[in-house]
Amino acid sequence: MTECIKKRVVELLLTFCMVTTGSVFVCAVYNKIFWSGDTFLDADILWQLLAMAFVCSLGNFIHPYREISRRRELFDRGLHYVYINVVVLGCGYGFGWMDIENIFMLAAMTLGILVVFVSVSFVIRRLHERETENLNRMLKEYQQAAQRTAKQ
Amino acid sequence: MKITIQDIAPGEEEEIIVRCRELDEALLRMIHGLKTRRGKFTVADNDKIRQIDAGDIYYFEAVDNKVFLYLEKDVFETRYKLYEIEDEYANTDFFRASKSVIINLAKVKQFAPDFGGRFEAQMRNGERLIISRQYVPALKKRLGM
């Protein structure tokens, strides 16, 4: 149980860092395109981005720690994506980042969500692949040690 | 190290007693090797009774309250429960990979990444089994990571 909580907290922090980084990039691009020259960014946006990234990271809890089927995993992933869209678009509307009637702003925000979601998923996948390489290395060592013992 | 071998009466159970100051890695490996090689499972093979060496088993799987053991090509039902096998073969090559599967690490060709923090164990006979994410910490510990 403790192991499970520890792992989930680490995952939450990792996701939070990645989502924050992605959000800052998207915010910079979005601001350049839609708000350039008109506004000077309020420092509140930094807190708003952090709050949004944290609420997005909470979406990790959609995926249960217990054993689930592959189909359920795919469904949860879809649900996670919908959750992130609701959170980001809700924040965009609530914090006044976008004009709800401007379809281009809405489309750009949705595209930004997709880019960050895909990027974070890609990084997580790469970390998982690296973990797999380590596991395979350890498996080989384990099997070689067992063979040596058997020969003795 | 002194090794003593005693003759026993017919019908008496064979026993190995390890007397040591501490169980170091070499001793643990020896015990685990003995357990894995000496463990045998009795299964029904059509009308015959067959003994299977634990070391030949690729994995165990529970399906509908029945437990099956899988060899390279054959499958047999066994009367043991998964938790009994898990307890009996603790500290051997057998490892609980999910709620319904125990795999033999000696028969794993390699691991591959899967969805949602899970791994896929690719067995030497070509079969693929899922390692649930909640068993991954135990796997890492077992492999010394």
Contacts between the chains, C-beta under 8 A, distances in Angstrom:
chain1	res1	chain2	res2	distance
A	3	B	137	5.2
A	4	B	134	6.8
A	7	B	137	7.2
A	63	B	116	6.0
A	65	B	133	6.8
A	65	B	134	5.9
A	66	B	134	6.8
A	67	B	98	5.9
A	67	B	99	5.3
A	67	B	132	4.5
A	67	B	133	8.0
A	67	B	134	6.8
A	68	B	116	7.6
A	70	B	115	6.3
A	73	B	115	4.8
A	73	B	116	4.7
A	74	B	115	7.4
A	76	B	116	7.7
A	77	B	115	7.7
A	77	B	116	7.9
A	125	B	113	7.1
A	128	B	113	4.6
A	128	B	117	6.9
A	129	B	113	5.2
A	131	B	113	7.7
A	132	B	111	5.4
A	132	B	112	6.4
A	132	B	113	4.7
A	132	B	119	6.4
A	134	B	145	6.4
A	135	B	111	4.8
A	135	B	119	6.9
A	135	B	139	7.2
A	135	B	140	7.1
A	135	B	143	6.6
A	135	B	145	7.1
A	136	B	110	5.2
A	136	B	111	5.6
A	138	B	140	7.7
A	138	B	143	3.8
A	138	B	144	5.9
A	138	B	145	5.4
A	139	B	105	7.0
A	139	B	108	6.2
A	139	B	110	7.1
A	139	B	111	6.7
A	139	B	143	6.0
A	141	B	143	7.8
A	141	B	144	7.5
A	142	B	105	6.6
A	142	B	142	7.8
A	142	B	143	5.3
A	142	B	144	7.1
A	143	B	105	7.4
A	143	B	106	6.2
A	145	B	29	6.9
A	146	B	29	7.1
A	146	B	32	7.9
A	146	B	33	7.1
A	146	B	93	6.9
A	146	B	106	6.2
A	149	B	26	7.9
A	149	B	29	4.5
A	149	B	30	6.5
A	149	B	33	5.1
A	150	B	33	5.9
A	150	B	37	7.7
